[in-house]
Amino acid sequence: MPIAIHPRIDRLQPYEAGERPEPGLPAIKLNQNECPYPVSPKVSDALSRLDPDLLRVYPDADCLALRTALAEVHGLPPSMFLCGNGSSELITLVFRTFVGEGDTVALPDPTFGLYAVVAAMYGAVVRMTPCDSDFRFDPEALASGRPRAIVLANPNAPTGRFVEAERIESLLRRADCLVVVDEAYADFAPPGTSAIRLTERYDHLIVLRTFSKAYALGGARVGYAVTNPRLIEAMKKGKETFSVHALSQLAAEAALRDAAYVRECVARIGRTRERFAARLRAREWDVVPSAANFVLAAPPAGGLSARSLYGQLRERGIFVRHFDTDRLRGMLRISIGTDSDMDALLDALSRLG
């Protein structure tokens, strides 16, 4: 007898990550916003001195050493941190813990596609609040209609736009619901953007962070949530027991203790981003100002469409991202790689006309 699939799951359109190039083929991968530079030397050193016995026993389910290091960096108690298998696990955990079937979740439009997918998984109703014509989003507008939760990325993905912490605080004063601020790209944004310090004053705020971007640990899958201990304890009840691998905990803690290296990588990516964006604009591309490690840009009118460029770049071994949605169909999201990566992309665009 065929096993019935839950209707919500049967209807679900899963989130599609950026395509992976075929193993062994030369490629320039600019479609998943990964760090183009190696991990910190301190990470390499920590892994080279790894005690193999670490693999025999279960990892620390509470990630105490990593949470203690995070507490030192952010000046908050360890009880305000929860580590997960990337911020993606924590996004799912937020919905599992605080959002029920039929509850309304407010999101900017456009934003990270995983939020709507997870909302549908738990039967929530998604209300999209459109960004303006320049892709700026209004945090306060998300609070209208009394949603159960508001989820926003700051800087936003896939646009790169950001708002200052003061705007987030204005939202927190107005909203009488859970507010989740995903700061996956906050390391690339200007000072005064992060809402982490606001978690001390607002009990309905959860901030999410990841080691996948600025820390070059996308393969390690480590993220963390920052909020008050009451919400942390609630989230822990629904969390997978050993979701953060022992090696991942070790790598993240080592990376966290090399702030100077991370700052240098972030600075290099920022310089490359601005140089690349300027060269696109010189070619009459419409480039959205970005505070992240990617740019969202539309090719000049009258030339090849974004979809065509995506396909032809792919044939040349250059992978960027194209989203087939109304707001984004005419644009490409391009991760910032090394200077040579971006020069190769610009050269390919010149050849394509």
Secondary structure, 3 states (H helix, E strand, C coil): CCCCCCHHHHHCCCCCCCCCCCCCCCCEECCCCCCCCCCCHHHHHHHHCCCHHHHCCCCCCCCHHHHHHHHHHHCCCHHHEEEECHHHHHHHHHHHHHCCCCCEEEEEECCCCHHHHHHHHCCCEEEEEECCCCCCCCHHHHHCCCCCEEEEECCCCCCCCCCCHHHHHHHHHHCCCEEEEECCCHHHCCCCCCCHHHHHCCCCEEEEEECCCCCCCCCCCCEEEECCHHHHHHHHHCCCCCCCCHHHHHHHHHHHCCHHHHHHHHHHHHHHHHHHHHHHHHCCCEECCCCCCEEEEECCCCCCCHHHHHHHHHHCCEECECCCCCCCCCCEEEECCCHHHHHHHHHHHHHHC
